[in-house]
Amino acid sequence: MKTKAPNNYYKSAYSFLIINSLFLLKISGQTSDSSLASLNTDLQADSFIKVVSNTPQNNSLFDEEINIFDFKNSVEGSILLPIAPGNEISFKYTRRIWKKEKNSGEFVTGIHFHLNSERDGGTYDDYQIILGYRHFFWKGLNFEAGLQPKIYYRLENATFSDRTHEGYGLFVYSMAGYQLSLLKKQKYSLIVNVQPVGLAYSAYHSDNWAKDAEGNEADDLLYFGNISVGIRF
């Protein structure tokens, strides 16, 4: 036999369910809020780490870690030749072609020319192309050798022959020195290349004025050196 439950019983049970549901929802909400807060904190921490890692640093702090010879290219110009011997201009571009431990090698090219130089009793001009090789032995210690084909030269009004000499020729050189870094940055470095020890030789002139002046075919060996400034990048 079934008996009907009193209304007070249903009211109490319903109230209990409502209270219990609210309590569970509250706990669930707190847990969700805590999870969201924790997730938000983690995201903020990750963002902060990324910002710090991507923020440009003061390059001076890393100067000792930068090896300037990791830069493959360089451009440099002579600051000595315009003064001594004078009226002489030289610009070079170098490209590293190999590297092994402390040694490396660079291809050298550029332009070299004289403008209105006083030479052998006349006014001398020439236009040369530089083709050479530079070897680094240890840090900045280097040796360089190359050829400078003279595309055109002109010795005007030479006093020893009373005429103008012009044509083409070949100049051979070698130098040794040390390359210094003045300022190191992450993407470039300012450099000074001091090459005080070298020899050069005018191997050929199509119109050899040395023969006219001294009665022989060849020019003597010349002392040759250079100081240049530039940038590695």
Buried (B, 14 or more C-beta within 10 A) or exposed (E): EEEEEEEEEEEEEEEEEEEEEEEEEEEEEEEEEEEEEEEEEEEEEEEEEEEEEEEEEEEEEEBEEBEBBEBBEBBBBBBBBBEEEEBBEBBBBBEBEEBEEEEBBBBBBBBBBBBEBEBBBBBBBBBBBBEBBBBBEEBBEBBBBBBBBBEBBBBEEBEEBEBBBBBBBBBBBBBBBBBBBEEBBEEBBBBBBBBBEBBBBBBBBEBBBBBBBEEEEEBEEEEBBBBBBBBBE
